[in-house]
Amino acid sequence: MKSGTCPKCGQKDVYGDLNTPHGISVDRMAVPRINTILLVCGSCGYLEFYVETEEDLSKVQSKFRRVEG
């Protein structure tokens, strides 16, 4: 989605709220506030959040388990 193309439907109708940090938190977990960027496809409604800074990404890596695939 960062490229302007939706990975779900392939349309180039992506909108982003790039100037407003969206904090996320997880109920009952000691996860500090993490600022994210929100991207939404105007065609299908698919949305993605991206961690905004290296510092916040480091917080995620230290608090969550890595998904093995």
Secondary structure, DSSP 8 states (H G I E B T S, - for coil): -TTSS-TTT--S-EEEEEEEEEEE--TTS----EEEEEEEETTT--EEEEE-SHHHHHHHHHHS-----
